[in-house]
Amino acid sequence: MTSIKTPPTLSPASPVQVDEGSHRFVLDASALLAYLNGEPGAERVRQCIEEGKAIMSSVNLAEVLSKCADQGMSSANQAALCAALPLEISAFDTALALTSAALRSNTRSQGLSLGDRCCLALAQSLSATALTADRAWSRLVEAGIDVEQIRPDSQRA
């Protein structure tokens, strides 16, 4: 993985133009990190963002920012990154917390984390597709949640 210490060059985010009539994609932290780092799968994430179809939970944004902090990115640069991100960030509320908790028993055997379940809970609540680079999600059989891998097997980072 490429080290992020300063925000990637993104033009300042203009108001997110959400195409309300189209299918949405909920980004997992791994998907946004692939986009920011130019890793395999970044193009699929970029496409969803540019089409106004991408949304991310504030929990997953916190995961991304934590990874940035681990790699030495300053708080000021993290704030600049947030301001430049051209996607909608969804606040995590009690309803999503309950959905995430309900997913625990069906995802425990796949090793999914709290952040993973938060992403899936948002996707389920929006009838959206969760976009991830996490291979463990391929084994997820939770009814009602579509998952798309951003990296074909030949493009593993």
C-alpha positions, 0 to 999 in steps of 0.5 A, a space after each residue: 500500500 502506498 503511504 499517504 502523508 498529504 492529501 492526494 490531489 483532488 479538486 475541492 469537493 463541489 456539492 455532491 450531485 446525487 442521482 436519486 433515481 439510480 442505484 447507489 454504492 456504499 464504499 467500504 474503507 478499503 474501496 476508498 483507500 484503493 481510490 486514494 492510493 491508486 491501487 487496483 480497483 480505483 477506477 471502479 470507485 472513481 466511476 461510482 464517485 463521478 456518477 454521483 452514486 457513491 456514499 460512505 458511512 462516517 464510521 468507514 470514513 473514520 477508518 480511512 482517516 485512522 489509516 492516514 494518521 497511522 501513515 503520518 498524515 497530519 490532522 490538518 491534511 486529514 481535514 483537507 482530505 475530507 473537504 476534497 472528497 467528492 462523495 456523500 458521507 452518511 452519519 451513523 445513527 441508532 437505526 444503523 447501529 441496530 442493523 450492524 449489531 443484527 449482522 454480527 451473528 451472520 458475519 462473525 464466521 467470515 471475520 468481518 469487523 465492526 467497520 465492515 458491518 457498518 458499511 453493510 448496514 448502510 448498504 442494506 438500509 439504502 438497498 444499495 451495493 457495498 463496494 469493497 476490496 476485502 476478499 472476506 466479503 466474497 463469502 458473505 451470504 447475508 440476504 438482501 445485501 449486494 456486495 461488489 469486489 473492486 478487484 478481480 482476482 488478477 488485480 490483487 494489491 
